[in-house]
């Protein structure tokens, strides 16, 4: 059985999340090391790498990208750029994706796009999980101006980067689910009627069932965060849809139970 060591970034992440990770490791008797990550730097901080331990990482996207590139996607980094993309999710989950009708295009194609409905409110986001920018809603004209401004500065995107453009939907509630080996370990509501609203109690059983059924059909990774929306449909029913998946090493936890997550993931890594 492998030993697990948590490598936890202690700057530029939510203080509450960081503290709960540390407390969970202490309670479980799991070794953990704190590191400082320089924003946008391509350098990895110093931390031990040895055959006795499997390092599991938690921190910013910068840390995850550097671990992936420099350590060749180790077991404690739960990420694959080929599967963590909206295009892949739409291909695999189809109508269960909130943005299944979205168009996938390059930045250049979007900027030069001419056929669109003026004043229609649309939704725009990156295709991948690189967090180049947050999902945005607005008229296409406004969204184009935003993308052009980003490209004029030091954006990590290029003209060939993929983005998705689709209808904006009215979402009633949104949840983030934290999954280990196909099972939801803990969850948190993070938005209610478009407003930030964190709750670890408002977790419908049929929402969890929806997630685990979709993961039986396909999963981009054994360890993921998966966001779900409840949508009021035209026929009067509420339905669940997948918003996106995320790399668990760098997501926020809202009011999820971090102890349950650290416990489940540590045991999973020990056995793999």
N, C-alpha and C positions, 0 to 999 in steps of 0.2 A: 504493500500500500504506500502510495506517495505521500510525502509531507507537503503541506500547502503553506505558502508564504504570501501574504497580501502586501502589495506595493501600492500605497495610498498617497495621492497627491495632496499636499496640505496648503496649497495656495490656489486662489482663483476658482474654487469650487464651493458649493453651498456648505457653510460651516456646520449646519445641523447634520447634513448627510455625512460629512467627514467625521464628526464626533460620534455618530451612531455606528459607523464602520469600525472605529477604534474600540468602542465599548463592546460591540459584538465580538470582535476578535479576542478581546481580553476575557470575556465571559466564556468563550469557547476554548480558550487556551491556544489560540492560533497565532503564530508569529506574524507581526506586521511591521512594516518599515515606512516612515513618512519621507516624501521627497518633495523638492521644489522644482517646478517646471517653468522654464522661461517661455513666455507667450511667443508663438510663431517661430520659435527656434527649432532647428533640425537636430539639435543635440539631445542625447538621452542623459538624464541625471545619473549619478552613480548609485547603483544598488547591486547586491550580490546576485550572481547567476551561477548555479551549481547543479550537479546531478542529483543531489539529495532532495532538493525542493522543486516544486512546480510553482512559479510565481503567477499570481493572479493580480491583474491591474485594475485600478480605479482612479479616474481623473479626467482631464480635459481631452478634447479631440486632438489637440496637439500631441499629447502624450500617446494616445492610441495610434495616431498615424506614424509616429517615430518608432514605437515598438513594432508595429507591423512591418515597416520598411527595414529597420536595422536588425531585428531579431527574427525575421522571416516567419511571421505569423505563429508565435508560440501558442501552446495549448491554453494558456491563461488569458489569451486575447480572443474574444468571441466575435470575430469579424471576418467577412469575406466580401471584398468590393464587387465581385461578380454576382453575388446573390443578394446583397443589400442594396437593391435599387427598386424604384417604383415600377420601372418597366418589367422587371422580373416578377414582382408581386402581382401586377395586373395580368401577366401571362399565366401565372400559376393559380391565382385565386379568382380571377375573372370578376363576375358580378358581385362577389363578396367585398371587393375593394370599393371604397367610397369614390375614388377617382378613376373608376374603370372606363369612363368615357373620355378621359383626358387625352390630349395630343402630346406626344413625346417628340421633342425637336431639339436642335442645337441652339445655343445662344444666338449664333449668327442668323439662323432661320427665324427665330423669334423676332429679333430686331428688324429684320427685313420683311416680316409678314405683313401683307396688305389686306387680306380678307378677314375682317372681324366685324362684329356688331358694335357700333358706337354706343357708349353708355352702358353696355352690358357689364355686370360685375363678374369678374373671373377670378380664378385662384391660380397662383403661380408658385412653384417650389423647385428646388434642385431634384434631379432624378435620384442621385445617390444619397448616402448617409454622411457626406462630408461636412454638412452644416455650413456651406458657403454663404447662405442667407436663410432667414426664417421664411416660412410660407407666407405669402402676401395675397391680399384680395384688393381688387380695384378694376378700373377700366383698363383695357389693353394699352391705351395711350399712356396712362400713368405708370403701368407696370414696365413698359418699354423704357420710359425715362429713368425709372429706378435702376434697371439693369444697365443702361448706358452709363449712369453715374458710377455704378460699381466697377464697370470695366475700365473707366477712366482712372481709377485708383489701383491699388495693389490687390486686386481681387484674385483669389486662388483659382477662379474659373478662367477658361479660355473660350474662344469663339466656338470651339468644338465640344465644349461641355454640354451635357444633356440636361434639359429642364422639362417640366411638364406643365401644361396649361389646360385647365378644365373649368367647368361650372363651379361657382361657389354655392355651397349648400348651407341650409339652416340646421345646425346641430343642437340637440337638446342637452346632452351630457357627453363627456369624454372621460375615458379611463386609460390608465397605463397599467399593463399587466407584466409581471416579471416571471419569466418562464425558464425552467431548468428541465431539460430532457423531456419536453413535451407537456409538462405539467405547470399550471399556474401556481407559483409559490406564494405570492402576495400581490396586492393590487392597490391602486389609489385612484379615486376620481380626482381630476385636476381642473375640470371646467364644467360649469353649469350655465346654460343659456349664454354662451360666449364670454362669461366672466370667470376669471380664475377663482376656483372654489375647490379646495383640497379636502378630501375626506377618505379615511380608511374604513369607514363603516358602510357607505353607500356603494356596495359592491353586489349587484344582482347576480344570483346563481345562474340565470339563463345567459348572462353575458359571459361568465366564465365557461359555461358549456359551449357557447358559440366559438370562443377562442380555441378550446381544446379540440373541437371538431375540425376546425380549419387546419390546426397543426397536424392532425392525422392525415390530412390531404397533402400538405406540403409544409416544410419549415426551412427557412434560409440558414438556420443554425440551431443547434441543440440548446443554446443559451441565448435568449433574446429578450428585448422589451418589445411589446406589441401594443399599439394604441388603438382603441376602439371608440367609435362614435355611435350614439343613439340618434337616429334621424326620424323625424315625423314625415311619413310618406303621404302622397296624394290620396291614397285609398283609405286614409284614416288610421293606419297601423303604424306603430313604431318598429323600426328594424335596426339591427346592429350591422355595422360595416367596419372593415379594417381601414384605418387611416394610414398607418405605416408601421414598419418595424425599425428597431434601433439597436445599435451596439451597446450591450449591457455595461460595458466597461466605462461608459461616459455619459449615461443618462441621469437625469434627476429623479429623485425618489418620492417627492411630494410627501404624502402621509402613508406610504407603504411601510411594511414591517421589515426594516433592514436586517434585524437579527435573523428572522426566518430565511431571508435571502442568503445571507452569509453562511448560515448553517447548512442550507440545502446545497449551495454551490460548492462549499468546501468539501462536503461528503461526496459530491458528484466527481470532483476533480481527483480526490483521493482514490476513487475506484476505477478511474479511466486510465 
